[in-house]
Amino acid sequence: DIQMTQSPSSLSASVGDRVTITCRASQSSSRYLNWYQQKPGKAPKLLIYAASSLQSGVPSRFSGSGSGTHFSLTISSLQPEDFATYYCQQSYNTPFTFGPGTKVDI
Amino acid sequence: QLQLQESGPGLVKPSETLSLTCSVSGGSISSGNYYWGWIRQPPEKGLEWIGTVSFNGATYYNPSLKSRGSISVDMSKNQFSLNLSSVTAADTAVYYCARVSGDEYNRADHWGQGTLVTVSS
C-alpha cells in the first residue's frame, strides 16, 4: 500500500494568512492526488483533484501542486469558513489511501 | 442536485453482519461514468477507503477487510449497499457513501452525510 503522510498535523492561523499543507507519498503517485476538507460532524468535501485541478464550485483561494511523492495544498488567504481538517488521498494504486489529516484552527 | 443518504442500524453486535444502504437522488446510479463507493472513519481518526461498485456490478474491495466486505447495486431502487461480516469493535466508525469519478483520478466528488455504526454487545 502507498502510505501517505501530512505535515504539519495541526496549525494555528489567522484570517487572511497564507497556509500551505504538505502531503508525501511513500512511493510515486504521479499526479493522482486529491485533497478534501472536513468540518466537524460533516462529510469530507472534494477541493482539488489530479494534484492541481480545482473542483467545480471551490473558491480559487485553494490551489494544489506537486507530483510524484511530494504535494501541497495552499490557501492563499484564509477565511473563517476554512477552519477545518484537510486530507490528501492518492488514487494511483489500490487500495486508495488517505493521509492522517491536517487540522487548521485559530 | 445529486444527493446521497446512508441508512441502516446504528448498533451491531460483534461477529454479526453490518448492513448499510445508500439511496441516491438527483441522478441515476446507472450512469456509466461513475463508481459508487463506501469510505469509513473511526471516531477521532482518519479516513479508510472500503470499496466501490459500478453500475454493472463490478466491485473493488480494500484487502484490509480480509474478504469480509460485499458491495452491491440495485438499479431499480437507485441504491447501493454495503455488507460487512464478522464485525468487531474495530469496525466502529462513521460510514460514508460517495460517488466516485469514473476517470483515472477516482475522486469522491459527492458524499452522504455519514452514519455512525457502533459494534458492541
Interface residues (C-beta under 8 A of the other chain):
Chain A: Y32 N34 Y36 K42 A43 P44 K45 L46 Y49 A50 Q55 Y87 Q89 S91 T94 P95 F96 T97 F98 G99 P100 G101
Chain B: G46 L47 E48 W49 Y60 N62 P63 S64 Y96 A98 S101 E104 Y105 N106 R107 A108 D109 W111 G112 Q113 G114
